[in-house]
Amino acid sequence: MLEVDGIHTYYGESHVLHGVSLRVAPGEAVALLGRNGAGKTTAIRSIVGFTPPRAGRVLFEGQAIERWPAYRIARRGLALVPQGRRIFAPLSVRENLLLGARSAGWTLERVFGLFPRLRERQAQLGGTLSGGEQQMLAIARALLTNGRLLLLDEPSEGLAPLIVREIGATLQALKAQRLSLLLVEQNYHLALRVADRVYVMNKGQIVYQGTPAGLEADEEVKRRYLGVA
């Protein structure tokens, strides 16, 4: 479904990604792990068109999209849950949800079934929600664009452990519905619960790829690149 092939991305003259390659198959959940500053968010920005790569290719369902503007990539079927939620604080929950909604597949009723708390708070302003509720809103808003690949950038960031478990259960439910997922995370345990395959980044490069079980058994990679004992 998604193939990132040898991309090099820069911020000005600063070379951030050095030949990054990864792939996501239809219905697959893939995790991209790494410490702060490893280049994970830049990889997402390169895929969705916010910071296009200067070299390399990004293919979605076989079509090269690395030179497309972000709005066209979104319309093509990539749905982003951005780092920091980025909900519209002065708008109600319902208004946030309807902003990018498209008329196929996911509906308000369906996302309310996944997130009952959003149904209860649909008239409440987005900025008054708790951090966990804002993350639910960000995921629900992305689902309503009816993309075929959901990209999530640090969905557990800043959340209490109980809410992180809820978000993990939601991602597992989406995976069970065969929605393709690319999950960027620092939360090692959440990522391994959800993912079918795992990539690890360090200093703008992929330094490991394999299965969750393989990563769990690789003490050197965990210690050196993830700080996991």
NUDO-941461 format. One record per atom (N, C-alpha, C): residue in one letter; x, y, z. Coordinates in pm, whole numbers, plus 32768, in hexadecimal, padded with zeros to 4 digits. Each point is the difference from the previous one (the first is absolute). Layout:
REM NUDO-941461
aXYZ...
***
This chain:
REM NUDO-941461
m80527F878000m7FAE80798000m8056807E8000l80618005805Bl805D80718006l808F7FCB7FF1e804B80407FA7e808D7FDE7FF1e805280808000v8055800D8062v805D80718009v80897FCA7FD9d803A803A7F98d80787FC57FC3d807380647FFEg805A7FF58061g807C804C7FFEg7FF080968005i7FA880328057i7FE880907FFFi806B804C8050h802180777FCCh805A805F8042h7FB280818011t7FF3802C807Dt7FB18078801Ft80578063804Cy7FEB807F7FDEy804F806C803Ay7FA38068803Ey803180458067y7FC8807E802Ey8067806B7FDEg7FE5804B7F97g8065805D7FCFg80777FB17FCEe8077801B8039e80777FB57FDAe801E7F8E8061s7FAB7FED8064s80157F958062s7FC67F7C7FCAh80587FA07FECh7FDB7F7E7FC7h7FCE7FA68072v7F7C7FE48002v7FC27FBE8072v7FE97F6B7FE7l7FC97FDC7F8Fl7FE97F737FDFl80657FD47F97h803E7F8E8019h806E7FCF7FABh7FDA7F797FC4g7FB580037F93g7FDF7F847FBAg7FA17FA58049v7F978037803Av7FA07FB2804Ev7FA47FB17FA2s7FF07F80801Ds7FA57FAA7FB6s7FAA7FB18063l7F807FF57FE0l7FA57FAC804El7F867FE27FACr7FB27FA1802Fr7F867FDD7FB6r7F927FD78061v7F8580117FD3v7F8A7FD48049v7FA77FB57F9Ea7FE27F84801Ea7FA97FB07FA9a7F6D80198023p7FA47FE07FA6p7F728011801Ep7FD87FB3807Dg7FBB8043805Bg7FD07FC1807Ag806B7FEC806Ae807880337FEAe80707FEA805Be80108076805Fa802D7FE4807Aa802480678061a80988001800Ev803D80727FE3v8091800E8005v8023806E8064a80637FE58054a802E80648061a808980357FD8l801180838011l808080437FE9l802E80398085l806B7FC68037l802E80218086l8085804B7FFBg801F8044806Dg807F8045800Bg7FFA806A806Cr8073802E8029r800680678067r7FD680877FC6n7FF280648057n7FE980897FD4n806E802A7F9Fg7FD880407F93g806180327FA0g80357F997F9Ea7FC87F878002a80307F977FA6a7FD780177F70g7F9580507FEBg7FD0801A7F79g7F777FC67FE2k7FBD7FCC8066k7F7F7FBD7FEBk7F9680607FCAt7FF280748041t7F9A805E7FD3t802280387F76t808080147FE5t8027802D7F7At7FDA7F997F97a800B7F808022a7FD67F977FA3a7F6A800D7FE1i7FB080158068i7F7080127FEBi7FE6807D7FAAr8043806E8020r7FEF807C7FB4r80277FED7F6Es80637FAF7FE7s80297FE57F76s7F977FB07FB5i7FC27FA28046i7F9B7FAB7FC1i7F8380507FDCv7FD38057805Cv7F8180467FECv801080857FB5g807A80247FDAg801180767FACg801D80818047f80107FFD8085f8020807C8047f8090802C7FE7t805B7F9F7FFCt808E801A7FE6t802D7F9B7F96p7FE7801D7F81p801C7F9C7F98p80947FDB7FFBp801E7F827FE6p808C7FD77FF3p8040803C7F83r8082801A8007r804980327F8Cr802D7F907FA4a80077F878036a80257F8B7FB0a7FB77F888038g7FF17F9A7FABg7FB77F888028g7F6E80077FD5r7FB77F95801Er7F767FF57FD1r7FA37FDA8073v7F8680317FF5v7F937FD7805Av7F8E7FD37FA6l7FDD7F80800Bl7F957FC97FADl7F8D7FD38059f7F8780297FD9f7F877FD48046f7FAA7FB57F9Ce7FE77F81801Ee7FB67FA87FA6e803B80057F73g808680027FFCg80497FFA7F82g801380847FB9q7FC9806B8034q800A80847FBFq80618059804Aa805D803D7FB7a8062805A803Da7FBA8080802Di801180238082i7FBD80768038i80618063803Ee80847FE67FF3e80608053804Ae800580917FD0r7FC8801E7F8Cr7FFD808B7FD1r7F75803D8009w7FA37FB78039w7F778034800Cw7FF380608076p7FA680627FF7p7FE280528077p7FB47FAF8068a8009802D807Da7FC77FB2806Fa7F6B7FE77FF0y7FB580647FD0y7F6E7FEE7FF6y7FDD7F917F9Dr80507FF47F96r7FE47F997F9Cr80227F758037i806C7FF78050i80237F818040i7F927FD48060a7FC98060804Ca7F937FDF805Ca7F867FCD7FB3r7FE080417F92r7F8D7FD47FAFr80187F767FC3r807D7FE07FEAr80217F7E7FC3r7FE87F8C8061g8001801E8084g7FDD7F96805Eg805E7FEE8076l80598063801Bl80547FFC8077l7FC3805B8069a7FE57FCA8075a7FC2804C806Da8065800F8071l8014807C802Dl8066801D8064l7FC380248087v80357FC0806Av7FE7802B8089v80818044802Ep800580858001p808080458014p802F7FFE8090q808280108010q8039800F8085q7FC5807C8042g7FDB7FF38080g7FC680718048g7F6C80157FE6r7FBE7F9F7FBFr7F6F7FFE7FE8r7FD280647F96r802280828012r7FDC806B7FA2r7F6A800A7FE7i7FB47FEE806Ai7F6F80147FF1i7FE480978001f7F8A80267FD2f7FD9808E7FFAf7FB980238082a804880438059a7FD080188088a7F7D804F8007p7FEA80677FAAp7F84804D800Cp7F857FBC7FC5l80137F8E7FBCl7F917FBA7FC1l7FD17F8E8059s7F827FDD7FF0s7FCA7F90804Cs803A7F7C7FCFv7FEF7F978050v802B7F7B7FD6v7FC07FDB7F7Br7F7F80177FF4r7FB97FDD7F83r8036804F7F8Ae801C80808014e803680537F93e808B7FD17FD8n80537FDD8062n80847FC97FE1n7FF47F847FA8l7FA17FAA8023l7FF17F827FB7l7FCF80167F71l7FA7805E7FEFl7FC280137F7Cl8056804E7F9Fl806A80418031l805280547FA9l80377FB67F87g80357F888016g803D7FB87F91g7FB47F837FD8a7F867FF18031a7FB57F837FE8a7FE07FEE7F6Dr800C7F837FD3r7FDB7FDD7F77r7F957F938006s7FAE7FFB7F9Bs7F867FB08006s80177F707FD1a80507FB6804Ba80107F707FE3a803F7FBE8078g7FD27F87801Fg80427FB28068g7FE68035808Cw805F804A8036w7FF380348087w7F9B80728005t7FA77FF88063t7F9880658016t800980308090l7FB5806A8020l7FFC802E808Bl7FD37F91805De7F987FB87FDBe7FCE7F958056e80697F958016r804D7FE37F9Br80667F97800Cr8072802D805Cv802C807D7FF4v806B802D805Av7FCC8013808Ef7F818025800Ff7FC680088087f7FF77F75803Fg7FED7F997FAEg80017F788033g808A7FD98032l806880317FBBl808A7FE38028l802880538079f7FCE807C8007f8023805E806Cf7F7F8037803Fp7FBE7FB48057p7F82802E803Ap800B80868048r8076801F8038r8010807F8046r7FF280777FA2l80237FEF7F83l7FF1806E7FA1l7F6C801A7FE2r7FAF7F988001r7F6F80157FF0r7FCA80548073e802C7FDE807Ae7FD180498075e802D80937FFEr8073801A7FC2r803A80868003r7FFA80477F7Aq7FA87FD67FA7q800480367F78q7FE180947FF8a7FBA80398063a7FE580908000a806C804F804Cq805D7FBB8040q806780418052q807080357FA6l803C80708027l806E80387FB3l807A7FA48009g80457FF07F8Fg80727FA77FFBg806D80248064g801380828017g8069802B805Ag7FE67FE28092t7F857FDA8022t7FDF7FE2808Ct80077F6A801Fl80227FAE7F9Cl800C7F6F8016l80837FE08049s80037F8F8042s807C7FCF803As80607FD77F8Fg807F7FE98024g80617FD67F9Bg7FD97F7E7FBCg7FD07FA0804Dg7FD57F817FC7g7F8A80107FA3e7FA080548027e7F8B80177FABe8028804A7F80q805F805B800Aq803080437F88q80447F9E7FA1q80487F9E8037q803F7F9C7FAAq7F977FAA7FBCm7F967FDB804Am7F927FB77FC3m7FC180517F8Fl7FF080828018l7FC680587F9Al805980067F85a808480098013a805C80067F90a7FFA7F807FACi7FF77F8D8043i7FF67F817FB7i7F7A7FF87FB6a7F9580248046a7F7B7FFA7FC2a7FF7805D7F87r803A8077800Cr7FFE80607F91r80497FC67F86a80737FBF8019a804A7FC37F92a7FB17F8E7FC0l7FBC7FAF8052l7FB17F927FCAl7F9180337FA5l7FC580718023l7F9180367FB1l802A80337F77t808380137FEBt802D80217F78t7FFD7F857FA6n7FEA7F8B803Fn7FF27F817FBAn807B7FDD7FACg8076801A803Cg807C7FD37FC2g80107F6A800Cr80557FC87FABr80197F708002r807E7FDD804El804F80658020l80767FEE8054l7FFF806D806Al80057FD8807El7FFE805E8071l808E800D8036l8034807C7FFEl8085801D8036l7FEE80488084l803C7FCA806Al7FF080388086l808A80288036d800F80818020d807F8035802Fd7FFA80158097e80407FA5804Ae800780068092e7F76800B8044p7FA47FA47FE6p7F7A800B803Ap7FFB7FF28097s80687FC4803Es7FFE7FEF8091s80468072804Ae803680607FB7e80528069803De7FB2804F8069g803780078079g7FC78052806Ag7F837FC88042l7FE07F837FE6l7F847FC68035l801D7FA58077a7FA07FF7805Ba800B7FA88074a7FFD7F6D7FD3p803E7FA7804Cp80077F737FD8p7F787FC07FE0l7F9A8021804Dl7F7B7FC87FE6l7FCD802A7F77i8015807F7FDBi7FD280327F7Ei80547FC37F90v80817FED801Av80557FBF7F9Cv7FCC7F747FE2r7FD57FB88067r7FC77F7A7FE9r7F8180097FACe7FAE80668019e7F8580127FB0e8022801C7F6Ei806480567FEAi8029801E7F77i80367F827FBDg804D7FB0804Ag80337F837FCAg7F8F7FA17FD9a7F9A7FF78053a7F8D7FAA7FE1a7FB780327F83t7FF780847FF2t7FC1803A7F88t804E7FDB7F83l8084800C8006l80527FDE7F8Cl7FF57F6C7FDDq7FF87FAC8066q7FEF7F717FE5q7F777FE47FC0a7F9A804B8029a7F7C7FF17FC3a8002802B7F6El8047806C7FE2l800A802F7F75l804E7F9B7FACk80687FC9803Ak804F7F997FBBk7FA97F867FE2a7FAA7FDB805Ea7FA67F8D7FEBa7F9E80197F8Eq7FE680807FE3q7FA980247F90q804D800E7F7Dr80827FD98003r80567FFE7F8Ar8023808B7FCCl7FFC80648058l803080837FDAl80997FFF800Bs804380317F9As809280058002s802E8071805Bl80687FE58050l803080608064l809680117FF5l802E807E800Al808D801E8015l80078052807Fl803A7FC48067l800080388087l808D802F8025v801180838012v807D80378031v7FF4800E8097e805D7FC38049e7FF27FFD8091e80887FFF8046q80028034807Bq806E7FE8805Cq7FDA7F998069n7F7C7FE8800Dn7FD17F9F8062n80147F737FC7y806D7FC48028y802A7F7E7FCAy7F967F958014h7FC77FF98077h7FA27F948020h7F7D80107FB4l7FCF807C7FF2l7F8880177FB0l80177FD57F70a806F802C7FC7a801D7FE17F74a80067F6B7FE7l80437FB78059l800E7F707FE9l7F7D7FB58014r7FA58035804Fr7F7C7FC0800Fr7FAF800B7F7Fv801680697FB5v7FAB801C7F8Bv803E7FCE7F7Ea808480087FF3a80417FF27F7Fa80107F707FD1d7FF97FF07F7Cd80277F827FBFd809680017FDFr803180777FDBr808F80107FE3r802E8084803Ev8085800A8014v803A80728047v807C80307FB6y800C80857FF8y807B80417FD4y803480558073v80858008800Bv803E80578063v805880657FB7m7FF380808025m804F806B7FC3m806680368063n8070802E7FC7n80648047804Dn804A805F7FA3k800580808025k804780657FB2k7FD97FFE7F6Dg7F7C7FF77FE8g7FCC800B7F78g80117F867FA9q80207F8E803Dq80107F857FB4q7FB57F8D8043i7FD67F9F7FB0i7FC67F858036i80727FA6802Cv7FFF7FDC8081v806D7FAC8035v7FD07F748023y7F7D7FE97FFAy7FCB7F7A801Dy7F797FF47FBCq7FE57F8A7FCAq7F797FDF7FD4q7FE87F6D801Bg7F877FE1802Bg7FE07F758020g7F7A7FF68045t7FEB7F908042t7F837FE88046t800A80338090p7F8F80168043p80068023808Ep804C7F988052a7FEC7F7F7FE3a80477F98804Aa809680097FE9g8027801D7F85g808E800E7FE1g803F80748049l7FB880718004l803480758049l80077FE48095e7F9B7FBF8034e7FFE7FE0808Fe80797FAB8027a802D7FAD7FA4a80727FA8801Da808780427FE8d800080767FC0d807E80427FDBd80268067806Ae80487FD48064e802280568071e805980767FD6e80567FEB7FA0e805B806B7FD4e7FB380737FC0v7FA47FE07FA6v7FB180697FBEv7FAA80498066k7FC17FB6805Ak7FAC80408065k8050805E8059r80737FD2802Cr805280528059r803B80797FB6r80367FE87F8Cr804C80687FBAr7FA8806D7FC3y7F8F7FD67FC6y7FAF80607FB4y7F7D80288043l7FD37FB28060l7F7E801B803Dl8008801A8096g80727FE2803Dg800D8013808Fg7FAA7FA48052v7FE37F897FC7v7FAC7F9E8045v805B7F958039a7FF67FEA8082a80567F9C8041a7FC57F757FEE
***
